[in-house]
Amino acid sequence: MAVPEGHLGEVYALLGRLAKDEPTAPEASKSDQDWWTEKRLRRAFEESSPSQQAILRAMAQANGKWISVSEVAAKVGAEYDWNSLAGALGAFGRRCRNRYKAKVRPFTRRYNPAKEEKEYLMPPGIGKVIKALS
C-alpha cells in the first residue's frame, strides 16, 4: 500500500517513535495460554525431538523473561545458530497447530529491532511444567 506523499513525514515520525520503544508482539491471551494444560504440555514435550526439547528447556530456564534466539541457540549448542532453531520451531509449531489443534504455541515470540533478532517468552507457569518434565 502506497503512502500519499503529503503523509510521508507523519509516517516517518511514527516509525521513529516505534523504533525507540521497547519492541513488542501481540501477546497470547490468558485463555489461549490456559489451553496448555499440564497434560497437553507433557504430550507436546514427549512427542518432541531432542532438539525441540532442548529449545523448550532453554525457554523455560529464562524464568518468564524474554530470551533471544542467539541465547537459545548458544544454550542448546545449535549447529547452525538460528537456522537450526527456525527448523525445529517451525516443525513444532506445525505439530501444535495440526496435531493438537492449539491456537498458540506454549511461548510467545517477537522481533527485537534493536538486537535485529527474534526473542521468545515462555510464561512462568508453562516453564515450571517444562522444567519438571526435563
C-alpha positions in Angstrom: 0.0 0.0 0.0 1.4 3.3 -1.0 1.6 6.3 1.4 0.4 9.6 -0.1 3.4 12.0 -0.4 1.7 14.5 1.9 1.7 12.0 4.8 5.3 10.7 4.5 6.6 13.0 7.2 4.0 11.7 9.7 4.7 8.1 8.7 8.5 8.6 9.2 7.9 10.3 12.6 5.7 7.4 13.7 8.3 4.8 12.6 10.9 6.7 14.5 8.8 6.7 17.7 8.1 3.0 17.3 11.8 2.2 16.8 12.7 3.9 20.1 10.1 2.0 22.1 10.6 -1.5 23.5 9.7 -3.9 20.8 6.5 -5.8 21.5 4.5 -8.5 19.8 0.8 -9.3 20.3 0.6 -11.4 23.5 -1.4 -14.5 23.6 -4.5 -14.0 25.7 -4.6 -15.6 29.1 -7.3 -18.0 27.9 -5.1 -19.1 24.9 -2.2 -19.8 27.2 -4.5 -21.6 29.7 -5.3 -24.1 26.9 -1.8 -25.5 27.6 -2.7 -27.8 30.5 0.0 -29.9 32.2 -1.3 -33.0 30.3 -1.1 -31.2 26.9 2.4 -29.8 27.7 3.6 -33.3 28.7 2.3 -34.7 25.4 3.9 -32.0 23.3 7.2 -32.3 25.2 7.3 -36.1 25.0 6.4 -36.1 21.3 9.2 -33.5 20.5 12.6 -34.3 19.1 15.6 -34.0 21.4 16.5 -30.6 19.8 12.9 -29.3 20.3 13.0 -30.4 23.9 16.3 -28.6 24.5 14.9 -25.4 23.0 11.8 -25.6 25.2 14.0 -26.2 28.2 16.1 -23.2 27.4 13.0 -21.0 27.1 11.7 -22.4 30.4 15.1 -21.6 32.1 14.6 -17.9 31.2 12.0 -17.9 34.0 9.4 -15.8 32.3 11.8 -13.3 30.7 12.5 -12.7 27.0 15.4 -14.7 25.6 17.0 -14.0 22.3 17.3 -16.6 19.5 21.1 -16.4 19.7 20.9 -17.0 23.5 18.7 -20.1 23.0 21.0 -21.3 20.2 24.0 -21.0 22.4 22.3 -22.8 25.3 21.3 -25.8 23.1 24.5 -25.9 21.1 22.7 -25.4 17.8 24.9 -26.4 15.0 23.6 -23.8 12.6 22.7 -21.0 15.0 19.2 -19.5 14.4 18.7 -21.6 11.3 18.6 -24.8 13.4 16.1 -23.2 15.8 13.9 -22.0 12.9 13.6 -25.5 11.5 12.9 -27.1 14.9 10.4 -24.5 16.0 8.7 -24.5 12.6 8.1 -28.2 12.9 7.0 -27.8 16.5 4.5 -25.0 15.5 3.0 -27.1 12.7 2.6 -30.0 15.2 0.9 -27.8 17.7 -1.5 -26.4 15.1 -2.3 -29.6 13.2 -2.0 -32.4 15.8 -3.0 -30.7 19.0 -5.3 -28.0 17.4 -3.6 -25.3 19.5 -4.3 -21.7 18.6 -1.0 -20.7 20.1 2.4 -22.2 21.0 3.3 -22.5 24.6 5.5 -19.4 24.2 5.3 -16.0 22.6 7.8 -14.6 20.1 8.6 -11.1 18.9 11.2 -9.4 16.7 13.6 -7.0 18.5 14.8 -4.5 16.0 17.5 -3.2 18.4 19.1 -6.6 18.5 17.9 -7.5 15.0 16.7 -10.9 16.0 13.7 -12.7 17.4 13.1 -13.2 21.1 11.0 -15.8 22.9 9.0 -15.7 26.2 7.6 -18.7 27.9 5.1 -17.9 30.7 6.3 -18.9 34.1 3.5 -21.5 34.7 4.3 -23.2 31.4 8.0 -23.0 32.2 7.5 -24.7 35.5 5.8 -27.6 33.9 8.5 -27.9 31.2 11.3 -27.8 33.9 9.6 -30.6 35.8 9.4 -32.8 32.6 13.2 -32.4 31.9 
